[in-house]
Amino acid sequence: MNSLLLGLTLFITLFLSGCAAPSMYYWGDYSSTLYHSKKTPSDETGLKHQQALENIIEESKTRNLKAPPGVYAELGYIYLKQNKNQNAIQYFKLEREIYPESALLMQRLENVALTKDKKAEDKTATTAQSEMKAEK
């Protein structure tokens, strides 16, 4: 009786372990790098987290998975803070395409990036005009 019970338990365990759902997303070492970037903020930990996000995107493509929700948005926000506004807009658009429920927030962040670009262009144009006037 004990061997029958043991055999049945082993069979059920093996059967159920084979039914595990495949992962929908690849998270890489997101949790670890995010934790370190928040616990000890520095350029180094920020860069490692940025690289982890880029790695998650690339590895997700390699594994034919969607990037996890928020990864494109977070990477875009990092680029926005670095004044790489065109890169930021690109990632905000990707987040919006893959996760339409984020459309309102992503559109607002795109507008912020566009506004920063416009202000930078205006500042450059004003500086150039000032320099031209000074030369005359």
N, C-alpha and C positions, 0 to 999 in steps of 0.2 A: 504494500500500500504506500509506504514512504517513497519507494523508487518511482511509482506511478505519479505521485504528487510532485516529486522533484522534477520528473520529466515534463509534466504538464506546465509547471511553473517556468522551466527553462524555455519551453516552446513558446509560451505566451510572451515572455520577456523578449525573445528574439523576434517574434512576429511584430510586436509593438514597436520595437526599436527600429525596425525597417520602415515604419510608417512615418517617420519624422519628416516634417515639411521642410523643403529646401529653403534656405535663407533668401529673403527678397532683396536684401541690401548687403553691400560690403561696407563695413564700418572701419576697417583697419585699426589703427591705434588712436582713433578720434578721442575717446574718453581720456586716455592718458595724457595726450598733448594738450587737450583743453584744460584738464585739471592743473597741469604744470604752468600753463600760460596764465591761469587765474591765480594760482597760489603764489607764484613768484614771477610777477610780470617783468619781462625784460625783452629787449629786441631779439635775443636768442630764443626764448621760449615762444615768442610770437611767430618768429620765422619757422620754428619746428612745427607749430600748429598749422601755419599756412601750407607748409610742405606736406603735412599729413592730409589736409583737405585736397590738395592737388593730386596726391597719391590715391586717395579714395576715388576721385573722379576717374583717373586713368585705370585703376584696377577694376572699377565697376564696368567700364567699357570693355576691358579684356574679358571679364566674366559674363558679358552680355546681361548685366543687371542695370536697373535704374540707379542713379546716384541717390543716396538717402535724402529724405526731405530736409531742406534747409542748408544742405552743404553748398550748393551753388550760391545761395543767398549770403551765407556767412563768408565765403571766399570773396564774393562781390563787395561785401561790406569792408572787408580787410583792404581790398584794392581802393575802395572809396576813401578810406582813412589815409592811404598812401598817396592820394591824389592821382591815382591811375584810373581816371574816370571812365575812359572808354572800355577798359577791361571790366570795370565794375558793372557797367551797363550790359555788357555781353553776358555776364553771369546772372544778373538780375533777369534778363530775358529768358535765359535757359531755365531758371527756377520757375518762372511764370509759365513757360511752355509745358514743362513736365508736371508741375503741380498748380493747376489753374486756380485752386483755392487761395493761392498766395498772390493773385494778380493785383489786388488793391495795394498791398504793401510794396510789392516789387515796382509798381508804377510810380509810387511816391518816391522810392529810393532812386529810381531812374531820373525822376525830375530833379532830385537833389544833385545827382551827378551832372546832369545837363546844366543846371544853374551854376555849379562850381566851374564847369568848363567855360561857360559864357563869361563869368566874372574874370577868369584867368585870361581869356581872349581880350576882354575889354581893358584889363590892366596892362597887357602886353601892348595893345594898340595905343593906349594913353602914354605909356612909357616911350614908345617909338615916336609918337608925335612930339612929346616933350624934348626928346633928344634932337629931333629935326629942327625944332624951334631954337634950341640952344646953339646949334651949329650955324644958324643964319646969323 
